[in-house]
Amino acid sequence: MTSRPGLLVSFEGGDGCGKSTQARLLSEALAARGLPVGPAGAPGLVIREPGGTEAGEAIRSLLLHGPDGLAPWTEALLYAAARAQLVAEVVAPALAAGRVLVLDRFLDSSLAYQGYARGLGIEVVRGLNEPGLQGILPDATFVLDVDPEVGLARAGEAPDRIEREGLAFQRRVRDGFRELAARQPARVRLVDGDRPSHVVAAEILTEVVGLLEAPSV
């Protein structure tokens, strides 16, 4: 179905936007078509960020369930460290082997959360991450755009450290993702996440299949 050496698709959005559900639905749909989805050792797996490696999962625990007083730069550096390990250990080898990877968050989360919402600067945070990315960016990024009030309501009764930042912060995050989509429309797609999940999933699958069927450049 594809002559590409590999494909990387990421899902982004504010907390509670539904991106994890859409990442799972896409992974299942592509696997059903016989595509080599996920790392070779864990076919079909959606890779979550931060996480996906032993080091990344330890960093995830600190970032999401650690103390509330982490400085913005500490937060940004920890996310970048977890991402660098994920790229080195999982993403780069899988793409080189021609596999299709579906990521639940990647670089754009750092750009929206720390770069925009925390005020560190989108380009500054991008530069911080670049050495660890090894030149790898998603072929397509889908941002599930949902009212932050709706997203926070979905977060449940035990919010993590980021979710506890509240509505004003989540609104800045949404603005950050919209800014990224405006800057990079060829890669970052805003998707109306208020529609039924099966409708959103069908739209995303159509776009990804188009990428897979496109001739290599």
Residue, then its C-alpha position, 0 to 999 in steps of 0.5 A: m500500500t505504500s512505498r515510503p520507508g515509514l510513516l509517523v502520525s501524531f495526535e495532539g490537543g488539550d487535555g480531554c480532547g479525545k486524541s487518545t481515542q482517535a490514535r487507537l482507532l487509527s492504529e486499529a484501522l491501519a492494522a486491519r488493512g495489514l499495515p505494519v503498525g507500531p514498533a516491531g516488538a509491539p505491533g499495533l501499539v499506540i506510543r504515548e508521550p511522554g513514555g514509550t521507554e523505561a526512562g520515558e515512563a519514569i519521566r512521565s511519572l514525575l511530570l504528571h504526578g510529581p510536585d506542582g512546583l516544577a519550573p517551566w524550564t524544568e518541565a520543558l527539559l524533562y519532556a525533551a529528554a523523554r522524547a530524545q530517548l523515545v526517538a533513539e530507542v523506538v521511533a528512528p529504528a521503527l521508521a527505518a524498518g518501514r513501520v507506521l507509528v501512531l503517537d499520542r503526543f509528540l513535539d507539538s505538545s511541548l511547543a503548545y504547552q511549554g512554548y506557548a502556554r508557559g511563555l517560553g517561546i515556540e521557537v526556543v522550545r523547538g530548538l531545545n528539542e531539535p538535537g534529540l529529534q534526529g531530524i524526525l517530524p511527523d508526516a501528519t499531526f492531527v490536533l483535536d480541537v475541543d472547547p477546554e471546558v469540555g476537555l477538563a470535564r472529561a478529565g475525571e475526578a483525579p486530574d494530573r499535574i497539568e490538568r490541575e493548571g485549570l481553564a485559563f491555562q488550557r485555553r492558552v494551550r488551545d491557542g498554542f495549537r491553533e498557532l502551530a496549525a496556522r504556521q504549518p498547515a501542510r503538516v498540522r491539521l485542526v480537526d473538530g473534535d466535538r463530532p462523534s468519534h466515528v465521524v472524526a476517525a473516518e475523516i482522519l483515516t481518509e487523510v492517512v490513507g492518502l499519505l500512504e498511497a502518495p508516491s515517495v518524493 
